[in-house]
């Protein structure tokens, strides 16, 4: 749980850097909207090759430190460190 909380704090700090000119504090908005207990219960493990024609669509998700091969569409989500590898 502590690692997850540290990750959220890091995301908030990065957002603050990007919004420093506007002097906006996103912490009070982000923290209540992230279900920590729910996030700590689930993990995703996956393995694929470059031979799979993939199209990912994430809606209302929390994504961090992920690499995706193929099309990737993200909306209404918290995204940190996402990389899309196109062919």
ZIDA-V254651 format. One record per backbone hydrogen bond with DSSP energy under -1.0 kcal/mol. NH is the residue of the N-H (numbers start at 1). CO is the residue of the C=O. If there is no record, write none. Layout:
NH,CO ; NH,CO
This chain:
5,1 ; 6,2 ; 7,3 ; 8,4 ; 9,5 ; 10,6 ; 11,7 ; 12,8 ; 13,9 ; 14,10 ; 15,11 ; 16,12 ; 17,13 ; 18,14 ; 19,15 ; 20,17 ; 22,19 ; 30,26 ; 31,27 ; 34,31 ; 36,34 ; 39,35 ; 40,36 ; 52,49 ; 54,52 ; 56,71 ; 58,73 ; 60,75 ; 63,78 ; 65,80 ; 68,83 ; 70,85 ; 71,54 ; 73,56 ; 75,58 ; 78,61 ; 80,63 ; 83,66 ; 85,68
